[in-house]
Amino acid sequence: MIIHEVTEKNFEEEREKGESLVQAKFDRWDKLGKLRNSIPKEEWKAKAAYLMRDPTIWAYSILRYKGVPIKPYYFQDLILNDKHRFVHVSAANQIGKTWALQIKALHHALSVDYGSVMLISRSEDQAKRILDNIKWMMREARIKLLEEFCDEVANRFELHLQSPRKGVSTINVFPPTTKILGYPATLVGLDETGFWEKDSNLDPIEYYQQCIEPRTNATKNWKHPFLTMGQIVSITNPNGQDGLAWWLYNRDKYNQYVYNWLANQNNTLEEYKQAENELPPIRFASIYAAQYVITSGGFITLDQYNRFKAYNGELVVQPGFTLYLGGDVAGESPKTKNTDSSVLYAVIQVKNKYFPQNPRLRVVHRKSFKPGTPREDFYNEIDMLKKLPNVHIAKFAYDKPGVGDSVQRDLIGRGILSESQIEPLTYSLPSKSEVYLNFQQLFHQDMIEGCDIPELQEQLLALKVEQPTGSIHIKVHHKTEGIKDDEPDALANACFVARGNNNYLESSFVQAKVIIPKDADESLAKGIKANQDFESYLRKHASSGQSYF
């Protein structure tokens, strides 16, 4: 059941209403603070202890950031105070969801005699960072109020705290592995459940069923005056309609909270819309919209392909072009040599008048080689392009599966390309996700210009995207038996190196036929800055080889 949801449509109303309610809590604490010297000490302590049962008020009264009291946001307040045993939060990036989990963990450990808090995050490093953040919270807090509770233990995965009646409470952090089996838990916090991957023989859902929920089957019966024992709280970005987060989202026994990027009052609708225009739909849904979108189905739509071919550009390489080549090279095994085609595409960067730092791409060359064609013909085609007057090949990318390093060795050995000009792509699940999400983004944003290529259209529209169970990456393949994917593979490879290479020459630009509106000055400046930042992110990302996920 959805308890609270903030969307693009209701964010202004929910912000105003929520901030008013949470501010009233801060005001109650401030009012009590003014009475500290005017009422008996024991009475003041009793009133303070009662108010601090609320994790939001406790955080405001105890925790500090740069000397200023921490004020949980209104949506964090709802999560912190939900007393239901099962809570699942689907939220956008960087709005404070993990911060809320850390506050809840520390408040619980300091409020429960012999409490056992278990925090599980997507990786060991991320789990350690969560515990480090909790330790930082304690250091920044008003030491006089925390000294009597804290037991100094130097451990990257475990923190010992003194509970109210001189007992010892613990906060343990883990990656999602079976190491948790030795620990009962009075509170379990699950971080980024949308991005957990299969471990050993258990996929994330099986891991939850067999390892996580049973950790609370005894402690759920413990009694506490104001906290829920055996509570499980999951907080994550959505990541498609698959995996543990999607499964928890559909569990009736879980209280559901959904917060898109606009739930945080520091974010603007203008920024939100800009991100929607810049990012592939799958990424935007996860990072900003907090939506579980379908990650199976058609990858490029017919409308998007029609926009691509409507440019009706000539497949001609002109003097002055800097080319980015992409190839899908047929293997030489008996199984593939006479069934698979080799395909070569060339694209150029086209200067974008609106956003100079985010160039468009244009297809200027395509060559398909029938099954059984000697690979020498493929190499000769690249050599022919190289020898055209005043033409430079910046990069050639090809996928290694089926051909290995032989293509790279042949091109270098024949003196056609240097090693620095060749980008072999492993096409593992993470790297193919990277290449194809970049490809989809170009079509989604209308940033690629082409012409009618029937073979490309057939294969492109037949592509299907799926998210394998237990994986954070997407799988792109053809959904119709018998249809190949050599055309989109080759073009996607060319586009990938064209977007990731920033050493392009001005001579390679072709004037884009766009008209700038007369009133576009202010928005143009903002757009250029946004696209500079975005392009910088893409380049950094491409050079690091990391996944967007």
Steps between C-alpha positions, in 0.01 A plus 500: 500500500637842403507715814649812343611597150655818358487544123547769238130584536469539878849593621424865578198416714675212677809708571298781657283269707785273607743776595232664712445180698867428555576861595239468775712221650811716500302781661388269781859415580609862486215595732608236750859623475392845617350342814821323600585739782144580607365154590647227724791317341342154527176627348688654209694176444180298500337731246814496283521120512137474394547733202815314395302183451431657162810435281447831319504703822785287632709578189420872530591506869814284483657492154693783339635588157770768514365604838142541377218269620406239241143544380363187333283570198126441521522178297785373719282575803228268370748219437670545838171485688327216316440227759383235253724193501565515123588825320618548139614837365546565127680831457707706259875548523658734752191615686602356838365145506814331637544789744157417643603136540812604693300724736249221560778249572679723752179605677392135527834379637506771767137440599486118524664294774727249326377616162643338189487712186594337170562721195548325164617690194578401141877462552753467779646844431158665508416321824820633659419852384163482673663407831763771452219753450333388822829544687532846347149583621607407851817710487305802377234459770489679832750283681359554850177328405670213320806432717307285745369282215811448287751216528809564287547199272725530194332272248401566139199266512374521857422779744433445871281743692387507860124459518278676759540246782877459458460216253685485170325559170670434166477631146637252247539567128522238226492452126215266395672171586426206729731649767188648660375156605672515839321818608145557628374854440261737676520729194606415144577778253535407133680753281468515117307173467430584137867438417584183688641223284496125533740366761609137502191284437242756614346777295404814700138390556607156623762668718234718660269203560762263637740735678358845576144465625583197722750724690195672653271203565592492871558869568162597350345373824711722724322789667613862503311805627524700176695312230410203279719196559597283204430781254631478142548822302606495134613822329601511133494655157262307273679294236245359258214260560723222620715398794459536875384864512220436249400186692487692831303778329231246416482341846170588666648470849742788434416864563611680183649849462583646157702822466622645174781756477261790558418378851814685612424872518853584381423360155312684224253394234723660236791274597268200507371568147852559373608161631196341336612636163863397546485149641385170353150413631628209709755719676264793553237271653754367751700813583230769496144373457521214752293281268519130428492502120474193282850401392382241252360574159598710201823696534467760223151610394378542144452874560861532610624312195282712271659816642842348434425419136313829436835684491559314172874557517731378227729209578804688372834560670622849413847653537556638849296235680622340821342156507391279788465144375302214647508145379337165556744246358387148412688220668702247303372186666309256276181584692505875433720557194228418248201633698608833651558826317766757579385862519693828516355842588664843511360801687621855544436756770276782384534835670196573713425873485289490813737290711855505361631263766245232411547433126248317288599193298446433130532172312719553191601148395370144512631183345360149543694186406312181415560182702813323380671821385873491584584721797763664282217686321389651833854619572534643149185707553653663809824555311308663214334745743835576658656589163228743393636856473512691828302231687604390848383189688479588870380164631380161383297291745400138455360232728748226589270199559553251219808674356715583804813708449560380144331804342716739700818306417414487130430874472821589682705241311381632164581856600137609457440625856711551810422342834376834638241521221342164583244441777423128548173463696458189712119513478455349842163582655625822670685631193216422257263681737734797477523498120130453438372747758722762335348390166142523631570843644598634157172384346296613799646854484494519119878548505585267211443571130477232234301380202281206408699179545247211477735239648569725799130574549404133501763403754472814711125474551532130579734563792366411841635620832473292817644509848615154610389391846766583757682747273520880500581508128279477192516233231438607140424236238271433204147392593423324171672173413717528190554877514861602558633800692820571304365831360408660837811352666728666244323837515478492881876437519571798275271724705658385824853609406367819336332607823792398719780667301558871561800553271288581196603758240299805403548396136285193564197711586220547252269795555174387661189650344335644811338834568554661842187674631544874554404472866734209572790694655442418867385146443784447254759597760342265753477224244863532395614484864281197566626320193861584584451337836322207339768451233769520768320225687475284188868541421610424852269203503623370164865531602450320830314210345249502784133422466233766535327274750 
